[in-house]
């Protein structure tokens, strides 16, 4: 699996209430996207980012991290061959990503994702 980037997903009760800390205190001023239930805030100079997540629109769990990969289909084959717990099957989501969620052996839910170009 070729990993391109890993983004922390912070579970928050209310994104509009949580966002000011990350924006005003940490300087993550650029909103890369906002779907209402997930927002990515980024530092414009460094590209450092965090995603604030209140729920997941289609999956039964909020993942702790999003692992961005070159080939999500190959990653899915690799993970299923290992017999790991698939929390959300390989899906092309309406917001433009192809992804699946897997539970790591330690119990952490991980979003394996490829964004559309």
C-alpha positions in Angstrom: 0.0 0.0 0.0 1.5 3.3 -1.0 0.5 6.0 1.5 0.5 9.6 0.3 -0.8 11.5 3.4 -2.3 10.8 6.8 -4.9 13.2 8.3 -6.0 13.1 11.9 -9.8 13.0 12.3 -10.9 14.6 15.6 -14.4 13.6 16.8 -16.2 16.7 18.0 -19.8 17.2 19.1 -20.3 20.4 17.1 -18.0 21.5 14.3 -19.0 25.2 14.4 -18.3 25.4 18.1 -15.0 23.5 17.9 -13.6 25.2 14.8 -12.6 28.5 16.3 -9.9 27.0 18.5 -8.2 25.3 15.5 -8.7 28.4 13.3 -7.9 31.2 15.8 -5.5 29.6 18.1 -3.7 27.1 15.9 -3.9 29.2 12.7 -5.6 26.5 10.5 -7.4 29.2 8.5 -8.0 27.5 5.2 -11.1 25.5 4.9 -10.3 22.8 2.3 -13.8 21.4 2.4 -16.9 21.5 4.6 -19.6 18.8 4.2 -21.4 19.8 7.5 -20.4 16.6 9.2 -16.7 16.8 8.4 -14.4 19.9 7.8 -10.7 20.0 7.0 -8.8 23.0 8.3 -5.4 23.7 7.0 -2.4 26.0 7.7 -2.0 27.8 4.4 1.8 28.1 4.7 2.7 24.6 5.8 -0.2 22.5 4.6 -0.6 21.0 8.1 -4.2 20.0 8.6 -6.8 18.4 10.8 -10.3 17.1 10.1 -13.1 17.9 12.5 -15.8 15.1 12.3 -19.1 15.0 14.1 -20.4 11.8 12.5 -19.9 9.9 9.3 -22.4 10.3 6.5 -22.4 6.7 5.3 -20.3 4.6 7.7 -21.2 3.2 11.1 -18.1 4.7 12.8 -16.0 7.8 12.8 -12.4 6.9 11.8 -9.5 8.1 13.9 -7.4 8.8 10.9 -7.7 9.1 7.1 -4.9 7.4 5.2 -4.7 8.7 1.7 -3.4 6.1 -0.8 -2.4 5.9 -4.4 -4.6 2.9 -5.2 -7.5 2.3 -2.9 -8.7 -0.8 -4.8 -5.4 -2.5 -4.3 -5.3 -1.4 -0.6 -8.8 -3.0 -0.2 -7.6 -6.3 -1.7 -4.6 -6.3 0.5 -6.6 -5.6 3.7 -9.3 -8.2 2.9 -6.6 -10.8 2.1 -5.2 -10.2 5.6 -8.7 -11.0 7.1 -9.0 -7.6 8.9 -12.4 -6.3 10.0 -14.0 -4.2 7.3 -16.1 -1.6 9.0 -17.4 0.1 5.8 -17.0 -1.6 2.4 -15.1 -0.1 -0.6 -17.4 2.6 -1.8 -17.4 5.5 -4.2 -19.0 8.2 -2.1 -21.2 11.0 -3.5 -18.7 13.7 -2.3 -16.0 12.5 -4.6 -13.9 9.9 -2.7 -13.4 6.2 -3.0 -12.8 4.7 0.4 -13.3 1.9 2.9 -13.0 1.7 6.7 -11.0 -1.0 8.4 -10.5 -1.8 12.1 -6.8 -2.1 13.0 -6.0 -5.0 15.4 -5.8 -2.5 18.3 -9.4 -1.4 17.6 -8.7 1.9 15.8 -11.0 2.6 12.9 -9.0 3.8 9.9 -10.4 5.4 6.7 -8.4 4.3 3.6 -9.2 6.8 0.9 -8.4 8.1 -2.6 -9.8 11.5 -3.6 -11.0 12.0 -7.2 -8.6 14.1 -9.2 
